[in-house]
Amino acid sequence: MSWADDPELLATFRAEVEERVASLSAGLLQLETHPSPRQVVAGLFRDAHTVKGSARMLGLSGVLAVAHRCEDLLGALRDGRLPVRPDVISVLLAACDGMTNSLPGLEDPVPDEHLTALADALERVLAGDEAVDVPHWEPAAPLVDDDDYDTRHRSGDSVRVATTKVYELLDVVGEAELDARRVERASAALDTVTAEQSRWLRTLRDAVADAGPDTQLALNRLLALGDQLTGAARDLRELVDDAHGRLAQVRDGAMGLAMVPVRRVVAGLPRVVRDVAATGGKDVELRLVGEDVELDKQVLDGVSDALKHLVVNAVDHGCESAEDRVAAGKPPRAVVTVTARSSGGTVVLDVSDDGAGIDEDALRAVAIRRGLLPSDTTLSGPALWQLLFQPALSTSTEVTETSGRGVGLDVVRTAVESLGGAVDVSSTPGAGTTFTLTLPVTLGVLRCLIARVGNERYALPVPGVVESVSLKDATVHALAGSPVVVRHGATLPLLDLGAALGVTGEREPRAAVVVRHADRQVAWAVDRLEGELELVVKDLGPFLGRLPLISGATIDGDGTVLCLVDLRQLATVTTASVALPAITAEAPGREPVGRKPRVLVVEDSVGVRELERVILEGAGYEVVTAVDGLDGASRLTGDPADLVVSDVEMPGMDGYTLTRTIRRTRGWEQVPVVIMTSRGSEDDQRAGLDAGASAYLLKTEFDQNQLVETVRRLIGR
């Protein structure tokens, strides 16, 4: 049986297409009244792009053609080549209806002729025709919804159940585990009381050894009752232990219901590869490895579009033509490999091709044309490859069904990171490129590290934690006045988790948790660590909504609420309050009057960047930060800052190149630039001044008064 005959797979693809088409329809209804229609169109364009990809996997040529024309039309609206008119919206809405009513599983799907008519109507509207008759079609029978799993459909020994019910079951299991922990606490308290009671009764019996027989009988009966109570408490404790084990089995079983094999997503990829390769005149083989590796359905559904994007990208951009491969000494047939493997609490998906590798010259040219890099850049390697994830960046020179439309790897990164995962790329010239997605196995049950911060306790997801550190045994010192901790030969910024979370009261940090953000690590100080727990975490609901730095919560055994820290959001925190008390926010001098001058701080070290921010904000300046030279260069498109403070040694673009870029940017030519670096040789200082720096300060001789006075001198206030 092929994948197209599998009702589960078919239902999965149908549900995805229906969701995207529904989103597309809802967005189209907003277009005519939205004050900024182009912002809406950007989201609609991606919906149409996803529908097109799913239609290709399903082999629905009619839907594929309609979705392709919808993309063309939405692209014209997005670029301003076509105004938003009622007739345009009408034909797009008709296209949505046609695509929805042509999906497999319907008793009376639209005929191919109707889809052809829709594609033609879209083509005429795109050509400028304002008198297009919108094709209409009415089903002869009610539509059948195969995804209404609340009504269970039995087939042999299998039962299809809505995943929402699985997650509802997990919520109930989590509450039952909470009840079990409460009973366990009560049982332990009962053990203590009964033991104490028995001890005092025996003491009393010994003290009244000469009492009458009635008193002795009463005491013996009390002792016997105490023994029975102790036995009952022991039995209760054993029952609680058994309940914990059974609840764990129920929880694991419920999670098992929500786990699906990677095969459900990759099964349609051979058709995608075949179609894309045929369109590009290439000969490409798809190899699938690890199809039986299982993931939470929510995770797999969330990453399915990203996986399709990467496979299409591998065929379209990575693989060479047969002629080029033979000329390079390779077999004429290219190979794209999708591999799934389990790794601890994560699943890793690799999409690899054996093509020519990333064309760095072409990528640099596009980045320069987009203003992401200066014209004289020599950026290469991993730092350059990361630009592939910039929004709307494409190296394709022509627009086809699969390339050149500005929809691609930025979508991949957004999808993966929204699931708490990470994406990386590696490439070897002449040998190929690999994109690696690292994903959590499940979103339902999280193993968390419990941290005490003041009088509060927080849960930190273990997959996001690199290691825990005892501050008593670690090497902690100050770098330019900012606390840092040395781990494995590297110096990491040491920031305060309590300050970031707004915890008040007395604090005594004794431990730190090291978390990773992109290619950097940061240590967050906590009062102490209290071990690990597996938690069924819930969101905070519509009443509370999303709280800063908190992604969910659970209830502990003693009834207190335990909040889950969002490590991704925490990694981007740049407020001065996260610094440990060793950093002072006071700076000498008077407060400026009128509008606060704006300073752009470009520094890849989190600790140094926050130190400079604290000092300059304390002196009365508005501070904007950038995490490296490329990030700093991207800020040059807005209103000019009053001054720039920049490091020299940064990934992607160094401070000298950034300074030269500032001097060539319209409106920024006269903005003062202060170089702040540890490179203090005469040649280094001369290079900075030659690049256009206004001042050159050394971190090794850092003095906050000097920094503030230099900034005031250059800005004039």
C-alpha positions as CSV (number, residue, x, y, z in Angstrom):
1,M,0.0,0.0,0.0
2,S,1.4,3.4,-1.0
3,W,1.3,6.4,1.3
4,A,-1.6,7.9,-0.7
5,D,-3.7,4.8,0.4
6,D,-3.0,5.3,4.1
7,P,-6.0,7.0,5.7
8,E,-4.0,8.3,8.6
9,L,-1.5,10.0,6.3
10,L,-4.2,11.3,4.0
11,A,-6.1,12.7,7.0
12,T,-2.9,14.4,8.2
13,F,-2.3,16.1,4.9
14,R,-6.0,17.1,4.6
15,A,-6.1,18.7,8.0
16,E,-2.9,20.7,7.2
17,V,-4.3,22.0,3.9
18,E,-7.7,22.8,5.4
19,E,-6.1,24.7,8.2
20,R,-3.9,26.8,5.8
21,V,-6.8,27.5,3.4
22,A,-9.0,28.6,6.3
23,S,-6.2,30.9,7.4
24,L,-5.9,32.2,3.9
25,S,-9.7,32.8,3.6
26,A,-9.8,34.7,6.9
27,G,-6.9,36.9,6.0
28,L,-8.4,37.7,2.6
29,L,-11.5,39.0,4.3
30,Q,-9.3,41.4,6.3
31,L,-7.5,42.8,3.3
32,E,-10.1,45.3,2.1
33,T,-10.4,47.0,5.5
34,H,-7.0,46.6,7.0
35,P,-5.0,49.9,7.2
36,S,-1.8,48.1,6.2
37,P,-2.9,45.4,3.7
38,R,0.7,44.5,2.7
39,Q,1.4,43.3,6.2
40,V,-1.6,40.9,5.9
41,V,-0.5,39.7,2.5
42,A,2.9,38.5,3.8
43,G,1.1,36.0,6.0
44,L,-1.3,35.0,3.2
45,F,1.6,34.4,0.8
46,R,3.1,31.9,3.2
47,D,-0.3,30.1,3.6
48,A,-0.6,29.7,-0.2
49,H,3.0,28.5,-0.4
50,T,2.4,25.8,2.2
51,V,-0.8,24.7,0.5
52,K,1.1,24.4,-2.8
53,G,3.7,22.2,-1.1
54,S,1.1,19.9,0.5
55,A,-0.7,19.7,-2.8
56,R,2.5,18.5,-4.5
57,M,2.9,15.8,-1.8
58,L,-0.7,14.7,-2.3
59,G,-0.2,14.6,-6.0
60,L,-3.1,17.1,-6.5
61,S,-2.1,18.7,-9.7
62,G,-5.3,20.9,-9.9
63,V,-4.9,22.3,-6.4
64,L,-1.1,22.8,-7.1
65,A,-1.9,24.9,-10.1
66,V,-4.5,27.0,-8.3
67,A,-2.2,27.5,-5.3
68,H,0.6,28.5,-7.6
69,R,-1.6,31.1,-9.3
70,C,-2.7,32.4,-5.8
71,E,1.0,32.9,-4.9
72,D,1.5,34.9,-8.1
73,L,-1.5,37.1,-7.4
74,L,-0.6,37.6,-3.7
75,G,3.0,38.4,-4.7
76,A,1.6,41.1,-7.0
77,L,-0.4,42.5,-4.1
78,R,2.6,42.3,-1.7
79,D,4.9,44.1,-4.2
80,G,2.3,46.8,-5.0
81,R,2.1,45.7,-8.7
82,L,-1.7,45.2,-8.2
83,P,-4.1,47.1,-5.9
84,V,-6.4,45.4,-3.4
85,R,-9.8,45.4,-5.2
86,P,-13.0,43.5,-4.5
87,D,-12.8,41.5,-7.7
88,V,-9.3,40.4,-6.7
89,I,-10.5,39.3,-3.3
90,S,-13.5,37.5,-4.8
91,V,-11.5,35.3,-7.1
92,L,-9.0,34.5,-4.4
93,L,-11.8,33.5,-2.0
94,A,-13.3,31.3,-4.8
95,A,-9.9,29.7,-5.2
96,C,-9.9,28.9,-1.5
97,D,-13.3,27.2,-1.8
98,G,-12.2,25.3,-4.8
99,M,-9.0,24.0,-3.1
100,T,-10.9,23.0,0.1
101,N,-13.7,21.2,-1.8
102,S,-11.2,19.1,-3.9
103,L,-9.4,17.3,-1.2
104,P,-9.4,13.5,-1.0
105,G,-12.1,11.9,1.1
106,L,-15.0,14.1,0.0
107,E,-18.1,12.4,-1.4
108,D,-18.5,15.0,-4.1
109,P,-15.2,16.8,-4.8
110,V,-15.0,19.6,-7.4
111,P,-14.2,18.4,-10.9
112,D,-10.8,19.1,-12.5
113,E,-12.5,21.5,-14.9
114,H,-13.5,23.8,-12.1
115,L,-10.0,24.0,-10.8
116,T,-8.7,24.7,-14.3
117,A,-11.3,27.5,-14.6
118,L,-10.1,29.0,-11.2
119,A,-6.5,28.9,-12.3
120,D,-7.4,30.7,-15.5
121,A,-9.4,33.3,-13.7
122,L,-6.5,34.0,-11.3
123,E,-4.2,34.3,-14.4
124,R,-6.5,36.9,-16.0
125,V,-6.8,39.0,-12.9
126,L,-3.0,39.0,-12.6
127,A,-2.8,40.1,-16.2
128,G,-4.9,43.2,-15.3
129,D,-8.4,42.0,-16.4
130,E,-11.0,43.7,-14.2
131,A,-14.0,42.0,-15.7
132,V,-13.3,38.3,-14.8
133,D,-16.2,36.0,-14.1
134,V,-15.6,34.2,-10.9
135,P,-16.2,30.4,-11.3
136,H,-18.6,28.9,-8.8
137,W,-19.5,25.4,-7.8
138,E,-21.9,23.8,-5.4
139,P,-21.5,20.3,-4.0
140,A,-24.3,17.8,-4.7
141,A,-23.9,16.1,-1.3
142,P,-22.9,17.2,2.2
143,L,-19.2,17.2,2.8
144,V,-17.8,14.4,4.9
145,D,-15.3,15.4,7.7
146,D,-12.9,12.5,8.2
147,D,-11.1,14.4,10.9
148,D,-14.1,14.4,13.4
149,Y,-12.4,11.8,15.6
150,D,-14.7,12.5,18.5
151,T,-16.8,10.1,16.6
152,R,-14.4,7.2,16.7
153,H,-13.9,5.2,13.5
154,R,-13.0,1.6,14.2
155,S,-11.0,-0.4,11.6
156,G,-10.0,-3.8,12.8
157,D,-8.2,-3.5,16.2
158,S,-7.3,0.2,15.8
159,V,-9.2,3.3,17.2
160,R,-8.4,6.8,15.9
161,V,-8.7,9.4,18.7
162,A,-8.3,13.2,18.5
163,T,-5.0,14.3,19.8
164,T,-6.7,17.0,21.9
165,K,-8.2,14.2,24.0
166,V,-4.8,12.7,24.5
167,Y,-3.5,16.0,25.9
168,E,-6.6,16.4,28.0
169,L,-5.8,13.0,29.4
170,L,-2.3,14.1,30.2
171,D,-3.7,17.1,32.1
172,V,-5.8,14.8,34.2
173,V,-2.8,12.5,34.8
174,G,-0.8,15.5,35.9
175,E,-3.5,16.5,38.4
176,A,-3.7,12.9,39.6
177,E,0.1,12.8,40.2
178,L,-0.3,16.1,42.1
179,D,-3.0,14.4,44.3
180,A,-0.7,11.4,44.8
181,R,2.1,13.7,46.0
182,R,-0.2,15.3,48.4
183,V,-1.3,12.0,49.8
184,E,2.3,11.0,50.0
185,R,3.1,14.1,52.1
186,A,0.1,13.4,54.3
187,S,1.2,9.8,54.7
188,A,4.7,10.9,55.8
189,A,3.2,13.3,58.3
190,L,1.0,10.5,59.6
191,D,4.0,8.2,60.1
192,T,5.7,10.9,62.1
193,V,2.7,11.4,64.4
194,T,2.0,7.7,65.0
195,A,5.7,7.1,65.8
196,E,5.7,10.0,68.3
197,Q,2.4,8.8,69.8
198,S,3.7,5.2,70.3
199,R,6.9,6.6,72.0
200,W,5.0,8.7,74.4
201,L,2.5,5.9,75.2
202,R,5.4,3.6,76.1
203,T,7.0,6.3,78.2
204,L,3.6,6.7,80.0
205,R,3.2,3.0,80.6
206,D,6.7,2.7,82.1
207,A,6.0,5.7,84.3
208,V,2.8,4.2,85.8
209,A,4.2,0.6,86.1
210,D,2.5,0.3,89.6
211,A,-0.9,1.5,88.4
212,G,-3.9,-0.7,88.7
213,P,-5.0,-3.3,86.2
214,D,-7.6,-1.1,84.6
215,T,-5.0,1.6,83.8
216,Q,-2.5,-0.9,82.5
217,L,-5.3,-2.5,80.3
218,A,-6.2,0.9,78.9
219,L,-2.6,1.7,78.1
220,N,-2.0,-1.6,76.4
221,R,-5.1,-1.1,74.3
222,L,-3.9,2.4,73.3
223,L,-0.5,0.9,72.4
224,A,-2.2,-1.8,70.2
225,L,-4.3,0.9,68.5
226,G,-1.1,2.9,67.9
227,D,0.5,-0.2,66.3
228,Q,-2.5,-0.7,64.1
229,L,-2.4,3.0,63.1
230,T,1.3,2.6,62.3
231,G,0.6,-0.4,60.1
232,A,-2.2,1.5,58.3
233,A,0.1,4.4,57.6
234,R,2.7,1.9,56.2
235,D,0.0,0.3,54.0
236,L,-1.0,3.8,52.8
237,R,2.6,4.6,52.0
238,E,2.9,1.4,49.9
239,L,-0.4,2.2,48.1
240,V,0.9,5.7,47.3
241,D,4.2,4.2,45.9
242,D,2.1,1.8,43.7
243,A,-0.1,4.7,42.6
244,H,3.0,6.7,41.5
245,G,4.1,3.8,39.4
246,R,0.7,3.2,37.8
247,L,0.3,6.9,37.1
248,A,3.7,7.0,35.4
249,Q,2.6,4.1,33.2
250,V,-0.7,5.9,32.4
251,R,1.3,9.1,31.6
252,D,3.8,7.2,29.4
253,G,0.9,5.4,27.7
254,A,-0.9,8.7,27.0
255,M,2.2,10.2,25.6
256,G,2.7,7.1,23.5
257,L,-0.7,7.8,21.9
258,A,0.5,11.2,21.0
259,M,3.7,9.9,19.5
260,V,3.8,9.3,15.7
261,P,6.6,8.1,13.5
262,V,8.6,10.5,11.3
263,R,7.4,8.4,8.4
264,R,4.0,10.3,8.5
265,V,5.8,13.4,7.3
266,V,8.5,12.0,5.1
267,A,6.3,9.6,3.2
268,G,5.2,12.2,0.8
269,L,8.7,13.6,0.1
270,P,9.6,11.2,-2.7
271,R,6.8,12.7,-4.8
272,V,8.1,16.2,-4.0
273,V,11.6,15.4,-4.9
274,R,10.5,13.8,-8.2
275,D,8.4,16.8,-9.2
276,V,11.0,19.4,-8.2
277,A,13.8,17.5,-9.9
278,A,11.8,17.1,-13.1
279,T,10.9,20.8,-13.2
280,G,14.6,21.6,-12.9
281,G,15.8,19.0,-15.3
282,K,17.7,17.1,-12.6
283,D,18.1,13.4,-11.7
284,V,17.7,13.2,-7.9
285,E,17.3,10.2,-5.6
286,L,15.7,10.6,-2.1
287,R,17.0,8.4,0.7
288,L,15.0,8.1,4.0
289,V,16.8,6.9,7.2
290,G,15.2,6.4,10.6
291,E,11.5,6.7,9.5
292,D,10.3,4.8,12.6
293,V,11.8,7.3,15.0
294,E,8.8,8.8,16.9
295,L,8.0,12.4,17.9
296,D,5.1,14.1,19.6
297,K,2.4,14.8,16.9
298,Q,2.4,18.4,17.9
299,V,6.2,18.6,17.3
300,L,6.0,16.7,14.0
301,D,3.2,18.7,12.7
302,G,4.9,21.9,13.7
303,V,8.1,21.0,11.8
304,S,6.5,19.4,8.7
305,D,6.5,22.5,6.6
306,A,10.1,23.3,7.6
307,L,11.2,19.8,6.5
308,K,9.5,20.2,3.1
309,H,11.1,23.5,2.6
310,L,14.6,22.0,3.3
311,V,14.0,19.1,0.9
312,V,12.8,21.4,-1.9
313,N,15.8,23.7,-1.2
314,A,18.2,20.7,-1.3
315,V,16.9,19.6,-4.7
316,D,16.5,23.1,-6.2
317,H,19.6,24.8,-4.8
318,G,21.9,22.0,-3.6
319,C,21.8,19.4,-6.4
320,E,23.6,20.0,-9.7
321,S,22.4,18.9,-13.1
322,A,23.6,15.5,-14.3
323,E,26.0,17.2,-16.8
324,D,27.6,19.3,-14.1
325,R,27.9,16.4,-11.8
326,V,29.6,14.3,-14.4
327,A,32.0,17.1,-15.3
328,A,32.8,17.3,-11.5
329,G,33.6,13.6,-11.4
330,K,30.4,12.6,-9.6
331,P,27.7,10.1,-10.5
332,P,25.0,11.7,-12.7
333,R,22.3,11.1,-10.1
334,A,22.3,13.4,-7.1
335,V,21.2,12.1,-3.6
336,V,19.2,13.9,-1.0
337,T,19.1,12.1,2.4
338,V,16.7,12.8,5.2
339,T,17.8,11.2,8.5
340,A,16.0,11.0,11.8
341,R,17.7,9.8,15.0
342,S,17.1,10.0,18.7
343,S,19.6,11.8,20.9
344,G,18.8,11.9,24.6
345,G,15.6,13.9,25.1
346,T,15.7,15.2,21.5
347,V,15.2,14.0,18.0
348,V,17.6,15.2,15.3
349,L,16.6,15.6,11.7
350,D,19.2,16.0,9.0
351,V,18.5,17.1,5.4
352,S,21.7,16.5,3.3
353,D,22.6,16.7,-0.3
354,D,25.7,15.7,-2.2
355,G,25.8,18.8,-4.4
356,A,28.3,21.6,-4.9
357,G,27.8,23.1,-1.4
358,I,26.8,26.7,-0.6
359,D,27.9,29.2,-3.3
360,E,29.5,31.8,-1.0
361,D,30.1,34.3,-3.8
362,A,26.4,34.3,-4.8
363,L,25.3,34.5,-1.1
364,R,27.7,37.4,-0.5
365,A,26.4,39.2,-3.6
366,V,22.8,38.9,-2.5
367,A,23.6,40.0,1.1
368,I,25.5,43.1,-0.3
369,R,22.6,43.9,-2.6
370,R,20.2,43.6,0.3
371,G,22.3,45.9,2.5
372,L,23.2,43.1,5.0
373,L,26.9,43.3,4.3
374,P,29.2,46.1,3.1
375,S,30.4,46.0,-0.5
376,D,34.0,45.2,0.5
377,T,33.1,42.3,2.8
378,T,35.2,39.1,2.9
379,L,32.8,37.3,5.2
380,S,32.8,33.5,4.7
381,G,32.1,30.2,6.4
382,P,29.5,29.6,9.1
383,A,29.1,33.3,9.8
384,L,28.1,33.9,6.2
385,W,25.9,30.8,6.0
386,Q,23.8,32.1,8.8
387,L,22.6,34.8,6.5
388,L,20.6,32.1,4.7
389,F,18.1,32.4,7.5
390,Q,17.4,36.1,6.9
391,P,13.8,36.8,5.9
392,A,13.0,37.0,2.2
393,L,16.6,36.2,1.2
394,S,17.0,34.0,-2.0
395,T,19.9,33.4,-4.2
396,S,17.7,32.2,-7.1
397,T,17.9,34.4,-10.2
398,E,14.4,33.5,-11.4
399,V,11.0,33.0,-9.9
400,T,9.6,29.4,-10.2
401,E,7.2,27.3,-8.3
402,T,9.9,26.5,-5.8
403,S,12.4,29.3,-5.8
404,G,12.9,33.1,-5.8
405,R,9.7,34.0,-4.0
406,G,11.3,35.1,-0.7
407,V,9.8,32.2,1.3
408,G,12.3,29.8,2.7
409,L,14.8,29.3,5.4
410,D,13.6,32.1,7.7
411,V,10.3,30.1,7.8
412,V,12.3,27.0,8.8
413,R,14.1,28.8,11.6
414,T,10.9,30.4,13.0
415,A,9.1,27.0,13.0
416,V,11.9,25.1,14.7
417,E,12.6,27.8,17.3
418,S,8.9,28.1,18.2
419,L,9.0,24.4,19.2
420,G,12.0,25.0,21.5
421,G,14.4,23.5,18.9
422,A,17.4,24.7,17.0
423,V,18.5,24.7,13.3
424,D,22.1,24.7,12.0
425,V,23.8,24.4,8.6
426,S,27.1,23.0,7.5
427,S,28.6,22.9,4.0
428,T,31.7,21.5,2.2
429,P,32.6,22.9,-1.2
430,G,32.0,20.2,-3.9
431,A,30.6,17.7,-1.3
432,G,27.2,19.1,-0.3
433,T,25.2,20.8,2.4
434,T,23.5,19.6,5.6
435,F,20.7,21.3,7.5
436,T,20.3,19.9,11.1
437,L,17.1,20.3,13.1
438,T,17.3,19.5,16.8
439,L,13.8,19.1,18.3
440,P,12.3,18.1,21.7
441,V,10.7,14.7,21.7
442,T,7.5,16.0,23.3
443,L,5.9,19.2,24.4
444,G,3.5,17.5,26.9
445,V,5.9,16.2,29.6
446,L,9.1,18.1,30.4
447,R,12.0,17.1,32.6
448,C,12.9,20.2,34.5
449,L,15.6,21.4,36.9
450,I,14.1,23.0,40.0
451,A,15.8,26.2,41.1
452,R,15.2,28.1,44.3
453,V,15.3,31.9,43.9
454,G,14.7,33.8,47.1
455,N,11.4,32.4,48.5
456,E,10.3,31.1,45.1
457,R,10.9,28.0,43.1
458,Y,11.2,27.8,39.2
459,A,11.4,25.0,36.7
460,L,14.0,25.1,33.9
461,P,13.6,22.7,31.0
462,V,16.6,20.3,31.1
463,P,17.0,20.1,27.3
464,G,17.9,23.8,27.3
465,V,20.5,23.5,30.2
466,V,24.1,22.9,29.4
467,E,25.3,22.3,32.9
468,S,24.8,23.3,36.5
469,V,27.6,25.0,38.5
470,S,28.4,25.3,42.2
471,L,29.5,28.9,42.7
472,K,31.4,27.8,45.8
473,D,33.7,25.7,43.7
474,A,33.7,27.7,40.5
475,T,36.2,30.4,39.5
476,V,34.2,33.7,39.6
477,H,35.8,37.1,39.0
478,A,35.1,40.5,37.5
479,L,35.8,41.4,33.9
480,A,35.6,45.2,33.2
481,G,33.5,45.3,36.4
482,S,31.1,42.6,35.3
483,P,30.9,39.2,37.1
484,V,31.9,36.2,35.0
485,V,32.4,32.5,35.7
486,V,35.1,30.4,34.1
487,R,34.0,27.0,32.7
488,H,36.2,24.6,30.7
489,G,38.5,27.4,29.8
490,A,35.8,29.8,28.7
491,T,34.6,33.0,30.4
492,L,30.8,33.2,30.7
493,P,28.8,36.2,31.8
494,L,27.2,35.6,35.2
495,L,23.8,37.1,35.4
496,D,21.1,37.0,38.1
497,L,18.0,34.9,37.4
498,G,16.2,36.5,40.3
499,A,16.7,40.0,39.1
500,A,15.5,39.0,35.6
501,L,12.3,37.4,37.0
502,G,11.7,40.3,39.4
503,V,12.2,38.3,42.6
504,T,12.5,40.5,45.7
505,G,13.8,39.8,49.2
506,E,17.1,38.5,50.6
507,R,19.2,36.5,48.2
508,E,22.3,34.3,48.5
509,P,23.3,32.8,45.1
510,R,25.2,29.5,45.6
511,A,24.7,27.9,42.2
512,A,24.4,28.8,38.5
513,V,22.7,27.2,35.5
514,V,24.5,27.5,32.2
515,V,22.2,27.8,29.2
516,R,23.0,28.1,25.5
517,H,21.8,30.9,23.2
518,A,22.8,30.4,19.5
519,D,26.6,29.9,19.7
520,R,27.0,31.5,23.1
521,Q,26.5,30.4,26.7
522,V,25.4,32.4,29.7
523,A,25.4,31.4,33.4
524,W,22.4,32.4,35.5
525,A,22.9,32.6,39.2
526,V,20.3,31.0,41.6
527,D,20.2,30.5,45.3
528,R,20.3,26.7,45.1
529,L,19.2,23.8,42.9
530,E,16.7,21.2,44.2
531,G,17.0,18.3,41.7
532,E,15.0,17.3,38.7
533,L,11.3,16.5,38.2
534,E,9.2,15.3,35.3
535,L,6.3,17.8,35.0
536,V,3.1,18.0,33.1
537,V,3.1,21.7,32.3
538,K,0.0,23.8,31.4
539,D,-0.2,27.2,29.8
540,L,-1.5,30.0,32.0
541,G,-4.8,30.3,30.2
542,P,-6.6,33.3,28.8
543,F,-7.0,35.1,32.1
544,L,-3.3,35.5,32.8
545,G,-2.1,35.2,29.2
546,R,1.6,35.1,28.6
547,L,3.8,36.5,31.4
548,P,7.3,37.8,30.8
549,L,9.9,35.0,30.8
550,I,7.3,32.4,31.8
551,S,6.0,29.8,29.3
552,G,3.7,27.7,31.6
553,A,3.2,26.4,35.1
554,T,2.3,23.4,37.2
555,I,1.3,22.9,40.9
556,D,3.8,21.3,43.3
557,G,2.9,18.7,45.9
558,D,2.5,21.3,48.7
559,G,0.0,23.3,46.5
560,T,2.3,26.0,45.4
561,V,2.5,27.1,41.8
562,L,5.7,26.2,40.0
563,C,6.4,28.4,37.0
564,L,8.3,27.2,33.9
565,V,11.0,29.6,32.7
566,D,11.2,30.3,29.0
567,L,14.9,29.8,28.3
568,R,14.6,31.1,24.7
569,Q,13.1,34.4,25.9
570,L,15.5,34.5,28.9
571,A,18.5,34.3,26.5
572,T,17.4,37.5,24.8
573,V,16.9,39.5,28.0
574,T,19.0,42.7,27.8
575,T,17.7,44.7,30.8
576,A,20.2,46.1,33.2
577,S,18.4,44.6,36.1
578,V,19.8,41.1,35.4
579,A,23.3,42.1,36.5
580,L,24.5,40.9,39.9
581,P,24.9,43.6,42.5
582,A,28.6,44.0,41.7
583,I,27.7,46.2,38.7
584,T,26.8,49.7,39.7
585,A,24.2,51.7,37.7
586,E,25.5,55.0,39.0
587,A,27.5,57.3,36.7
588,P,29.0,60.7,37.5
589,G,27.8,64.0,36.1
590,R,24.5,65.8,35.5
591,E,21.4,64.5,33.8
592,P,20.9,65.7,30.2
593,V,18.0,67.9,29.5
594,G,15.5,67.6,26.7
595,R,15.4,64.5,24.4
596,K,17.7,61.7,25.6
597,P,20.6,61.2,23.1
598,R,20.5,57.7,21.7
599,V,23.6,55.5,21.8
600,L,24.0,52.3,19.8
601,V,26.1,49.7,21.7
602,V,27.5,46.9,19.5
603,E,29.2,44.2,21.6
604,D,29.1,40.4,21.3
605,S,29.9,39.8,25.0
606,V,26.6,39.8,27.0
607,G,28.3,40.9,30.2
608,V,30.3,43.8,28.7
609,R,27.3,44.8,26.6
610,E,25.1,45.0,29.7
611,L,27.8,46.8,31.7
612,E,28.0,49.5,29.0
613,R,24.2,49.8,28.8
614,V,23.9,50.2,32.6
615,I,26.6,52.9,32.7
616,L,25.3,54.9,29.8
617,E,21.6,54.7,30.9
618,G,22.7,55.8,34.3
619,A,24.3,58.8,32.7
620,G,21.0,59.7,31.1
621,Y,21.3,58.2,27.6
622,E,18.9,56.1,25.7
623,V,20.7,52.9,24.8
624,V,20.0,50.4,21.9
625,T,22.1,47.2,21.8
626,A,23.3,45.0,19.0
627,V,24.7,41.5,19.6
628,D,27.4,41.6,16.9
629,G,28.7,43.6,13.9
630,L,26.1,42.2,11.5
631,D,23.3,43.1,13.9
632,G,24.8,46.5,14.3
633,A,24.9,47.0,10.5
634,S,21.2,46.0,10.3
635,R,20.3,49.0,12.6
636,L,21.7,51.5,10.1
637,T,18.5,51.6,8.1
638,G,16.6,53.7,10.7
639,D,17.1,57.1,12.2
640,P,20.7,57.8,13.0
641,A,21.9,57.3,16.5
642,D,23.8,60.1,18.3
643,L,26.8,57.9,18.9
644,V,28.0,54.3,18.4
645,V,30.1,52.3,20.8
646,S,31.6,49.2,19.2
647,D,33.8,46.3,20.0
648,V,36.4,45.2,17.4
649,E,36.6,41.4,17.5
650,M,33.0,40.1,16.7
651,P,31.7,37.2,14.6
652,G,30.4,38.1,11.1
653,M,31.6,41.7,10.9
654,D,34.4,43.3,13.0
655,G,34.3,46.8,14.5
656,Y,36.6,48.3,11.9
657,T,34.3,47.1,9.0
658,L,31.2,48.3,10.9
659,T,32.8,51.7,11.3
660,R,33.6,51.9,7.6
661,T,30.0,50.9,6.9
662,I,28.7,53.6,9.1
663,R,30.8,56.2,7.3
664,R,29.3,55.1,3.9
665,T,25.7,55.0,5.1
666,R,23.5,58.0,4.2
667,G,22.6,59.9,7.3
668,W,25.1,58.2,9.5
669,E,28.3,59.6,7.9
670,Q,28.9,62.1,10.8
671,V,27.8,59.9,13.7
672,P,30.7,59.6,16.2
673,V,32.0,56.0,16.7
674,V,33.8,55.0,19.9
675,I,35.9,51.8,19.6
676,M,36.0,49.9,22.9
677,T,38.4,46.9,22.7
678,S,41.1,44.9,24.4
679,R,43.4,45.3,21.3
680,G,45.7,48.1,22.3
681,S,48.7,48.0,19.9
682,E,49.6,51.1,17.9
683,D,48.7,49.3,14.7
684,D,45.2,48.4,16.1
685,Q,44.6,51.9,17.2
686,R,45.7,53.3,13.9
687,A,43.4,50.8,12.0
688,G,40.5,52.0,14.1
689,L,41.1,55.7,13.5
690,D,41.8,55.0,9.8
691,A,38.4,53.3,9.6
692,G,36.8,56.5,10.9
693,A,36.6,56.0,14.7
694,S,36.2,59.1,16.8
695,A,37.8,57.7,19.9
696,Y,39.6,54.5,20.9
697,L,39.2,53.1,24.4
698,L,40.8,50.0,26.0
699,K,38.8,47.4,28.0
700,T,42.0,46.6,29.9
701,E,42.1,50.2,31.2
702,F,38.3,50.5,31.6
703,D,37.0,53.4,33.6
704,Q,33.3,54.2,33.5
705,N,34.0,57.9,34.1
706,Q,36.2,57.9,31.0
707,L,33.5,56.2,28.9
708,V,30.8,58.7,30.0
709,E,33.0,61.7,29.5
710,T,34.1,60.6,26.1
711,V,30.5,60.1,25.0
712,R,29.5,63.5,26.4
713,R,32.4,65.2,24.7
714,L,31.5,63.7,21.3
715,I,27.8,64.1,21.5
716,G,28.0,67.5,23.2
717,R,25.6,66.8,26.1
